[in-house]
């Protein structure tokens, strides 16, 4: 029986060695920080999420999103992410209905979330009754 030669990284398909990964942080107000394009651990560049390329990457679901708390949102469609952010902000707002400062803060958060949602998803996010 002939021994099987040991495989090295150079024997692997070229695509497997050079897959890019896109990651970004999602802030609580709906803002997405610049998308990082990485090759392994190496940062190649950052992409503005509001640019055409950034929007395209987000809509295709190629960007691995994390919250500022570190929660992973990989695989969650962007529309669902914004729906969840709105629901959380509305829930927090309802916690203290008599606190004007609290209400202002969460109303500002909701406005920001809606602005980012419309900016990144277009009017499609608003057609769902939001």
Order of alpha helices (4+ residues) and beta strands (2+ residues): alpha-beta-beta-beta-alpha-beta-alpha-alpha
